[in-house]
């Protein structure tokens, strides 16, 4: 009897306690569709459940308190929400998730100049968000692109560390870089245009691989990179991202949103980068990494107008003081022949904007302009250049039945001047002035939900090259919601700014010779793209995207410094160039929070001249990238492991006696990062870059040739102007900084802090 009494007492106590606990329930959906098998978790507790086939969830017996509830589902953005539960309370909390499918359903504009979901676009466009780049924090977008499959930042100078962007193994001049769709970065300013764009202002980066000249004109020969900045209306009130490395590289990104009455919203961004350590770990007497002080100020305005018509305008200013060279160098040595240094002062200003005209028809006026001034000293060589680029475009967007039309007119003006013989004519200064007006039309025809055809044509008239036509065709076949095939063909062209791409080589009083009437460089491309989505019942999602591509280039313009040491001879190549291969990206999303993004490209690039085939310098045959992320929910810790792998590439040697390796080795740059997000509005991150401590000097006696004689004072030349081997110069070399294929920094740690106020 006594035992029965205690049993009844325990049961009554349990009932009383149970009545003091509460429940939380609700529905999880996306675009009015219920989401099955979504994970529901009360953070820092053991309370968890999944949604049923109707998208419903319920968690019972929850004690009184404040909680953060998290919803995760494969192919959707993770959502967090703070809730408060009282005794005997049953609260209803519904969630609307945004479909990402690893960004397959992101809205893109770069493929067709129209906002469209990525899966619906007939032109393949890759999309990368700031979250992707935060997995390996960098000081510039130029460095951040190393984690994108098929895209490689290429250093071109071992002293000043300038570089460009290679897409599918193609040299940097064949990549067009846009900011908000405007051709703001080009030729002289490529590396500087990508440096100093505040990461806090970047909404996403869109990449198109293959020619896009039918929409964008010159330079979109091998591909384009479009940096989309944030809409000020959607930006946080304040954001800050500050980090430093064990090499004392310090980067500061700040963003502030300002509401100007009810008519306008402004976004102000500041980027500051500083590195002033003369480190020489390879013991050649020269800096391993260029020193730099850079500041960039960016402001973007969005104005509220009737009928939600668009009006945005943005401006950016950049200043940089960059130095690399002998570790003994000081400012007083600039331009002298006592101690070698490469000192570059850069001033740059940009203006971009879009204004929708107040008509019933959708007419958009877009404009951009930039001024770039560079004052450089490469040893005793002075290079002072001034470039101005203006761009104006009017587009008309119209849907008529099954036809989605886009037509436009555009004009571009380029002014270039420098202090070298390249811009001299008969002893007088002769700046390069180029006009490039054009007109284009595009028609996207929707036959059925599964079949779309895009036709495009552009005509440009160049004041130097004359008439240029660039057609385009794209076809999209949607087999079903999980399988899509796209075929793209088109042409590209590039009007070469002859003297902006070889400025470091312009030494002495060389005479500029243009051998023939130069033709614009042209390309013809075909790309077959396949996307497959796989959804498993347990919530696992796999996205696969594969592309086969083939591009043939003609009329490539080369500069000949060898035939006559007193001349620079420009002419079109007698032959063609080929870029072809296969590329694949695979995304894995697991319900436990593990996410893997991996990609690989197999490339075959060659130049064919006079019947002879040759692999281009600094072009890899295989590249791979990966990103592995996992969040330990219980302690709010996210782990990111990123890396890339490159196959050997041909390197520039000076002579047959040059002792440096003719090819780079297989090499990999790997990084790890730990991010703690347990504090409101804050993130603290710490990590290690270059985990394998790779350095390009491995298996090489030196990287920079003849750092002991950078002014070539002890070099003996033959009658043809070629360096001869002597006891003081046994390899017959001259001072050379072009032997570089990877960053010259070993393993190093970093620490950073992010703050966001919404």
CORKAMO-V612358 format. One record per helix or strand of 2 or more residues. SS is the DSSP state (H for helix, E for strand). FROM is the first residue (numbers start at 0). TO is the last residue. If there is no record, write none. Layout:
<<SS & FROM & TO> <SS & FROM & TO>>
//
This chain:
<<H & 1 & 18> <E & 21 & 29> <E & 32 & 33> <E & 38 & 41> <E & 47 & 49> <E & 55 & 61> <E & 64 & 71> <E & 78 & 84> <E & 89 & 91> <E & 94 & 95> <E & 106 & 107> <E & 115 & 116> <H & 117 & 119> <E & 125 & 128> <H & 129 & 133> <H & 140 & 146> <E & 150 & 154> <E & 162 & 166> <H & 171 & 173> <E & 174 & 178> <E & 181 & 184> <H & 186 & 193> <H & 198 & 200> <E & 201 & 208> <H & 212 & 215> <E & 222 & 228> <H & 231 & 233> <E & 237 & 244> <E & 249 & 259> <E & 263 & 274> <E & 290 & 302> <H & 305 & 307> <E & 310 & 325> <H & 330 & 332> <E & 340 & 355> <E & 361 & 377> <E & 380 & 399> <E & 402 & 417> <H & 420 & 422> <E & 423 & 424> <E & 427 & 428> <E & 431 & 445> <E & 450 & 461> <E & 465 & 479> <E & 482 & 493> <H & 502 & 504> <E & 510 & 513> <E & 520 & 534> <E & 540 & 553> <E & 556 & 559> <E & 566 & 571> <E & 574 & 588> <E & 594 & 608> <E & 611 & 613> <E & 621 & 631> <H & 632 & 634> <E & 636 & 645> <E & 666 & 675> <E & 681 & 688> <H & 706 & 708> <E & 747 & 756>>
//
